[in-house]
Amino acid sequence: MNASAARLEALTRELRLQWQYTRDQWADAKSAEFEQRFLQELFATVDKTVAVIDEIEKVVAKIRKECE
């Protein structure tokens, strides 16, 4: 699971960088609307998802340890 979380973080980081480049070229009301409507929620959801994956990994590790 940690590998999946790391990959998700890396892909999201790349998307953020690409969006920043795009925003430098496309700076109008529509770009701001697009960012607010789609990307802000996406980035927030990814951050929450990565945190949940970390918590799940901790629980799974604890279960494995208790089952040994």
N, CA, C and O atoms as a printed pandas DataFrame, in Angstrom:
     atom_number atom_name residue_name chain_id  residue_number  x_coord  y_coord  z_coord
0              1         N          MET        A               1    0.820   -1.200    0.000
1              2        CA          MET        A               1    0.000    0.000    0.000
2              3         C          MET        A               1    0.856    1.253    0.000
3              4         O          MET        A               1    0.499    2.248   -0.630
4              5         N          ASN        A               2    1.974    1.217    0.694
5              6        CA          ASN        A               2    2.835    2.402    0.714
6              7         C          ASN        A               2    3.331    2.764   -0.678
7              8         O          ASN        A               2    3.482    3.941   -1.005
8              9         N          ALA        A               3    3.581    1.749   -1.494
9             10        CA          ALA        A               3    4.029    2.018   -2.868
10            11         C          ALA        A               3    2.928    2.732   -3.644
11            12         O          ALA        A               3    3.202    3.644   -4.425
12            13         N          SER        A               4    1.703    2.322   -3.430
13            14        CA          SER        A               4    0.583    2.976   -4.115
14            15         C          SER        A               4    0.434    4.425   -3.652
15            16         O          SER        A               4    0.205    5.319   -4.466
16            17         N          ALA        A               5    0.562    4.651   -2.365
17            18        CA          ALA        A               5    0.467    6.013   -1.837
18            19         C          ALA        A               5    1.598    6.879   -2.379
19            20         O          ALA        A               5    1.383    8.036   -2.738
20            21         N          ALA        A               6    2.787    6.322   -2.436
21            22        CA          ALA        A               6    3.933    7.072   -2.952
22            23         C          ALA        A               6    3.739    7.409   -4.425
23            24         O          ALA        A               6    4.063    8.512   -4.865
24            25         N          ARG        A               7    3.210    6.459   -5.177
25            26        CA          ARG        A               7    2.961    6.711   -6.605
26            27         C          ARG        A               7    1.880    7.775   -6.783
27            28         O          ARG        A               7    2.012    8.659   -7.630
28            29         N          LEU        A               8    0.832    7.696   -6.002
29            30        CA          LEU        A               8   -0.228    8.690   -6.060
30            31         C          LEU        A               8    0.314   10.084   -5.737
31            32         O          LEU        A               8   -0.013   11.060   -6.412
32            33         N          GLU        A               9    1.137   10.161   -4.706
33            34        CA          GLU        A               9    1.747   11.444   -4.352
34            35         C          GLU        A               9    2.633   11.971   -5.469
35            36         O          GLU        A               9    2.585   13.159   -5.789
36            37         N          ALA        A              10    3.438   11.106   -6.062
37            38        CA          ALA        A              10    4.344   11.523   -7.133
38            39         C          ALA        A              10    3.557   12.004   -8.354
39            40         O          ALA        A              10    3.890   13.031   -8.946
40            41         N          LEU        A              11    2.529   11.273   -8.723
41            42        CA          LEU        A              11    1.719   11.681   -9.871
42            43         C          LEU        A              11    0.995   12.999   -9.606
43            44         O          LEU        A              11    0.869   13.837  -10.500
44            45         N          THR        A              12    0.531   13.172   -8.397
45            46        CA          THR        A              12   -0.153   14.413   -8.044
46            47         C          THR        A              12    0.823   15.581   -8.031
47            48         O          THR        A              12    0.486   16.682   -8.465
48            49         N          ARG        A              13    2.023   15.342   -7.539
49            50        CA          ARG        A              13    3.056   16.379   -7.554
50            51         C          ARG        A              13    3.361   16.802   -8.991
51            52         O          ARG        A              13    3.512   17.991   -9.272
52            53         N          GLU        A              14    3.453   15.828   -9.899
53            54        CA          GLU        A              14    3.695   16.126  -11.312
54            55         C          GLU        A              14    2.522   16.909  -11.905
55            56         O          GLU        A              14    2.732   17.848  -12.673
56            57         N          LEU        A              15    1.299   16.532  -11.556
57            58        CA          LEU        A              15    0.131   17.260  -12.034
58            59         C          LEU        A              15    0.153   18.702  -11.539
59            60         O          LEU        A              15   -0.161   19.624  -12.292
60            61         N          ARG        A              16    0.523   18.896  -10.280
61            62        CA          ARG        A              16    0.621   20.258   -9.737
62            63         C          ARG        A              16    1.641   21.085  -10.518
63            64         O          ARG        A              16    1.392   22.243  -10.853
64            65         N          LEU        A              17    2.779   20.481  -10.799
65            66        CA          LEU        A              17    3.811   21.192  -11.558
66            67         C          LEU        A              17    3.331   21.532  -12.961
67            68         O          LEU        A              17    3.546   22.647  -13.439
68            69         N          GLN        A              18    2.685   20.588  -13.620
69            70        CA          GLN        A              18    2.166   20.829  -14.961
70            71         C          GLN        A              18    1.057   21.880  -14.946
71            72         O          GLN        A              18    0.962   22.708  -15.852
72            73         N          TRP        A              19    0.232   21.839  -13.920
73            74        CA          TRP        A              19   -0.813   22.842  -13.814
74            75         C          TRP        A              19   -0.203   24.227  -13.623
75            76         O          TRP        A              19   -0.668   25.199  -14.219
76            77         N          GLN        A              20    0.820   24.317  -12.807
77            78        CA          GLN        A              20    1.475   25.615  -12.596
78            79         C          GLN        A              20    2.019   26.157  -13.923
79            80         O          GLN        A              20    1.875   27.343  -14.216
80            81         N          TYR        A              21    2.633   25.297  -14.710
81            82        CA          TYR        A              21    3.135   25.706  -16.019
82            83         C          TYR        A              21    1.972   26.159  -16.904
83            84         O          TYR        A              21    2.063   27.188  -17.573
84            85         N          THR        A              22    0.891   25.396  -16.905
85            86        CA          THR        A              22   -0.276   25.743  -17.714
86            87         C          THR        A              22   -0.859   27.074  -17.263
87            88         O          THR        A              22   -1.228   27.913  -18.086
88            89         N          ARG        A              23   -0.939   27.259  -15.954
89            90        CA          ARG        A              23   -1.494   28.501  -15.419
90            91         C          ARG        A              23   -0.661   29.714  -15.798
91            92         O          ARG        A              23   -1.200   30.804  -15.990
92            93         N          ASP        A              24    0.641   29.532  -15.905
93            94        CA          ASP        A              24    1.501   30.626  -16.335
94            95         C          ASP        A              24    1.151   31.059  -17.757
95            96         O          ASP        A              24    1.310   32.227  -18.114
96            97         N          GLN        A              25    0.676   30.119  -18.562
97            98        CA          GLN        A              25    0.321   30.405  -19.954
98            99         C          GLN        A              25   -1.162   30.753  -20.120
99           100         O          GLN        A              25   -1.535   31.470  -21.049
100          101         N          TRP        A              26   -1.990   30.251  -19.231
101          102        CA          TRP        A              26   -3.438   30.391  -19.335
102          103         C          TRP        A              26   -3.955   31.048  -18.055
103          104         O          TRP        A              26   -4.457   30.374  -17.155
104          105         N          ALA        A              27   -3.824   32.348  -17.992
105          106        CA          ALA        A              27   -4.176   33.068  -16.770
106          107         C          ALA        A              27   -5.388   33.968  -17.026
107          108         O          ALA        A              27   -5.252   35.170  -17.256
108          109         N          ASP        A              28   -6.549   33.371  -16.980
109          110        CA          ASP        A              28   -7.779   34.138  -17.122
110          111         C          ASP        A              28   -8.828   33.587  -16.160
111          112         O          ASP        A              28   -8.544   32.712  -15.341
112          113         N          ALA        A              29  -10.022   34.106  -16.275
113          114        CA          ALA        A              29  -11.093   33.692  -15.370
114          115         C          ALA        A              29  -11.430   32.213  -15.530
115          116         O          ALA        A              29  -11.756   31.544  -14.550
116          117         N          LYS        A              30  -11.356   31.698  -16.751
117          118        CA          LYS        A              30  -11.670   30.286  -16.984
118          119         C          LYS        A              30  -10.634   29.359  -16.341
119          120         O          LYS        A              30  -10.985   28.295  -15.831
120          121         N          SER        A              31   -9.375   29.756  -16.364
121          122        CA          SER        A              31   -8.360   28.909  -15.714
122          123         C          SER        A              31   -8.573   28.893  -14.201
123          124         O          SER        A              31   -8.417   27.857  -13.555
124          125         N          ALA        A              32   -8.927   30.047  -13.646
125          126        CA          ALA        A              32   -9.207   30.104  -12.209
126          127         C          ALA        A              32  -10.434   29.266  -11.864
127          128         O          ALA        A              32  -10.460   28.575  -10.845
128          129         N          GLU        A              33  -11.450   29.334  -12.725
129          130        CA          GLU        A              33  -12.651   28.523  -12.514
130          131         C          GLU        A              33  -12.321   27.033  -12.598
131          132         O          GLU        A              33  -12.789   26.246  -11.776
132          133         N          PHE        A              34  -11.523   26.649  -13.583
133          134        CA          PHE        A              34  -11.125   25.248  -13.738
134          135         C          PHE        A              34  -10.377   24.759  -12.500
135          136         O          PHE        A              34  -10.647   23.675  -11.983
136          137         N          GLU        A              35   -9.439   25.573  -12.037
137          138        CA          GLU        A              35   -8.670   25.194  -10.844
138          139         C          GLU        A              35   -9.586   25.035   -9.640
139          140         O          GLU        A              35   -9.499   24.049   -8.909
140          141         N          GLN        A              36  -10.458   26.005   -9.439
141          142        CA          GLN        A              36  -11.353   25.939   -8.282
142          143         C          GLN        A              36  -12.338   24.781   -8.408
143          144         O          GLN        A              36  -12.605   24.083   -7.430
144          145         N          ARG        A              37  -12.868   24.580   -9.586
145          146        CA          ARG        A              37  -13.910   23.574   -9.778
146          147         C          ARG        A              37  -13.389   22.144   -9.749
147          148         O          ARG        A              37  -14.069   21.246   -9.252
148          149         N          PHE        A              38  -12.192   21.926  -10.275
149          150        CA          PHE        A              38  -11.696   20.564  -10.416
150          151         C          PHE        A              38  -10.428   20.265   -9.620
151          152         O          PHE        A              38  -10.378   19.280   -8.885
152          153         N          LEU        A              39   -9.428   21.087   -9.758
153          154        CA          LEU        A              39   -8.120   20.741   -9.212
154          155         C          LEU        A              39   -8.024   20.901   -7.704
155          156         O          LEU        A              39   -7.422   20.059   -7.038
156          157         N          GLN        A              40   -8.595   21.946   -7.155
157          158        CA          GLN        A              40   -8.519   22.114   -5.698
158          159         C          GLN        A              40   -9.136   20.924   -4.975
159          160         O          GLN        A              40   -8.566   20.412   -4.011
160          161         N          GLU        A              41  -10.278   20.494   -5.433
161          162        CA          GLU        A              41  -10.933   19.334   -4.812
162          163         C          GLU        A              41  -10.113   18.061   -5.024
163          164         O          GLU        A              41   -9.968   17.248   -4.111
164          165         N          LEU        A              42   -9.582   17.898   -6.229
165          166        CA          LEU        A              42   -8.758   16.726   -6.524
166          167         C          LEU        A              42   -7.543   16.676   -5.607
167          168         O          LEU        A              42   -7.258   15.637   -5.012
168          169         N          PHE        A              43   -6.829   17.787   -5.488
169          170        CA          PHE        A              43   -5.630   17.815   -4.652
170          171         C          PHE        A              43   -5.969   17.556   -3.179
171          172         O          PHE        A              43   -5.248   16.836   -2.488
172          173         N          ALA        A              44   -7.054   18.138   -2.713
173          174        CA          ALA        A              44   -7.464   17.912   -1.323
174          175         C          ALA        A              44   -7.841   16.448   -1.101
175          176         O          ALA        A              44   -7.501   15.866   -0.070
176          177         N          THR        A              45   -8.536   15.862   -2.059
177          178        CA          THR        A              45   -8.939   14.464   -1.937
178          179         C          THR        A              45   -7.734   13.540   -1.960
179          180         O          THR        A              45   -7.685   12.569   -1.205
180          181         N          VAL        A              46   -6.770   13.826   -2.811
181          182        CA          VAL        A              46   -5.553   13.010   -2.857
182          183         C          VAL        A              46   -4.817   13.098   -1.525
183          184         O          VAL        A              46   -4.365   12.077   -1.006
184          185         N          ASP        A              47   -4.689   14.291   -0.966
185          186        CA          ASP        A              47   -4.017   14.438    0.335
186          187         C          ASP        A              47   -4.712   13.603    1.414
187          188         O          ASP        A              47   -4.052   12.929    2.206
188          189         N          LYS        A              48   -6.035   13.651    1.439
189          190        CA          LYS        A              48   -6.789   12.858    2.417
190          191         C          LYS        A              48   -6.617   11.364    2.157
191          192         O          LYS        A              48   -6.481   10.578    3.094
192          193         N          THR        A              49   -6.623   10.980    0.894
193          194        CA          THR        A              49   -6.484    9.571    0.537
194          195         C          THR        A              49   -5.141    9.022    0.972
195          196         O          THR        A              49   -5.066    7.918    1.511
196          197         N          VAL        A              50   -4.090    9.773    0.747
197          198        CA          VAL        A              50   -2.754    9.341    1.148
198          199         C          VAL        A              50   -2.690    9.182    2.668
199          200         O          VAL        A              50   -2.084    8.234    3.167
200          201         N          ALA        A              51   -3.302   10.092    3.393
201          202        CA          ALA        A              51   -3.332    9.980    4.853
202          203         C          ALA        A              51   -4.088    8.726    5.293
203          204         O          ALA        A              51   -3.662    8.041    6.223
204          205         N          VAL        A              52   -5.194    8.426    4.638
205          206        CA          VAL        A              52   -5.975    7.227    4.974
206          207         C          VAL        A              52   -5.188    5.965    4.637
207          208         O          VAL        A              52   -5.200    5.003    5.405
208          209         N          ILE        A              53   -4.510    5.962    3.500
209          210        CA          ILE        A              53   -3.688    4.800    3.137
210          211         C          ILE        A              53   -2.613    4.571    4.193
211          212         O          ILE        A              53   -2.347    3.428    4.564
212          213         N          ASP        A              54   -1.998    5.632    4.676
213          214        CA          ASP        A              54   -0.992    5.500    5.739
214          215         C          ASP        A              54   -1.604    4.894    7.000
215          216         O          ASP        A              54   -1.002    4.024    7.630
216          217         N          GLU        A              55   -2.790    5.349    7.365
217          218        CA          GLU        A              55   -3.454    4.799    8.551
218          219         C          GLU        A              55   -3.808    3.330    8.352
219          220         O          GLU        A              55   -3.633    2.520    9.261
220          221         N          ILE        A              56   -4.300    2.988    7.177
221          222        CA          ILE        A              56   -4.627    1.583    6.888
222          223         C          ILE        A              56   -3.368    0.729    6.978
223          224         O          ILE        A              56   -3.403   -0.371    7.528
224          225         N          GLU        A              57   -2.278    1.219    6.451
225          226        CA          GLU        A              57   -1.006    0.485    6.503
226          227         C          GLU        A              57   -0.590    0.229    7.952
227          228         O          GLU        A              57   -0.102   -0.855    8.273
228          229         N          LYS        A              58   -0.777    1.206    8.815
229          230        CA          LYS        A              58   -0.447    1.033   10.235
230          231         C          LYS        A              58   -1.329   -0.047   10.873
231          232         O          LYS        A              58   -0.838   -0.878   11.637
232          233         N          VAL        A              59   -2.610   -0.034   10.565
233          234        CA          VAL        A              59   -3.540   -1.021   11.117
234          235         C          VAL        A              59   -3.181   -2.420   10.623
235          236         O          VAL        A              59   -3.167   -3.375   11.399
236          237         N          VAL        A              60   -2.895   -2.534    9.339
237          238        CA          VAL        A              60   -2.528   -3.830    8.773
238          239         C          VAL        A              60   -1.232   -4.339    9.408
239          240         O          VAL        A              60   -1.120   -5.525    9.716
240          241         N          ALA        A              61   -0.275   -3.467    9.601
241          242        CA          ALA        A              61    0.987   -3.864   10.239
242          243         C          ALA        A              61    0.738   -4.341   11.670
243          244         O          ALA        A              61    1.332   -5.324   12.112
244          245         N          LYS        A              62   -0.134   -3.648   12.385
245          246        CA          LYS        A              62   -0.460   -4.047   13.760
246          247         C          LYS        A              62   -1.147   -5.409   13.773
247          248         O          LYS        A              62   -0.834   -6.252   14.614
248          249         N          ILE        A              63   -2.070   -5.627   12.859
249          250        CA          ILE        A              63   -2.774   -6.912   12.771
250          251         C          ILE        A              63   -1.783   -8.035   12.468
251          252         O          ILE        A              63   -1.837   -9.098   13.087
252          253         N          ARG        A              64   -0.887   -7.800   11.523
253          254        CA          ARG        A              64    0.110   -8.821   11.193
254          255         C          ARG        A              64    0.971   -9.147   12.401
255          256         O          ARG        A              64    1.251  -10.312   12.680
256          257         N          LYS        A              65    1.384   -8.120   13.108
257          258        CA          LYS        A              65    2.243   -8.338   14.279
258          259         C          LYS        A              65    1.493   -9.137   15.350
259          260         O          LYS        A              65    2.069  -10.028   15.975
260          261         N          GLU        A              66    0.238   -8.827   15.559
261          262        CA          GLU        A              66   -0.547   -9.534   16.583
262          263         C          GLU        A              66   -0.863  -10.976   16.169
263          264         O          GLU        A              66   -1.091  -11.831   17.025
264          265         N          CYS        A              67   -0.877  -11.244   14.875
265          266        CA          CYS        A              67   -1.177  -12.592   14.400
266          267         C          CYS        A              67    0.064  -13.503   14.375
267          268         O          CYS        A              67   -0.059  -14.712   14.179
268          269         N          GLU        A              68    1.216  -12.942   14.566
269          270        CA          GLU        A              68    2.442  -13.758   14.530
270          271         C          GLU        A              68    2.645  -14.521   15.808
271          272         O          GLU        A              68    3.626  -15.253   15.940
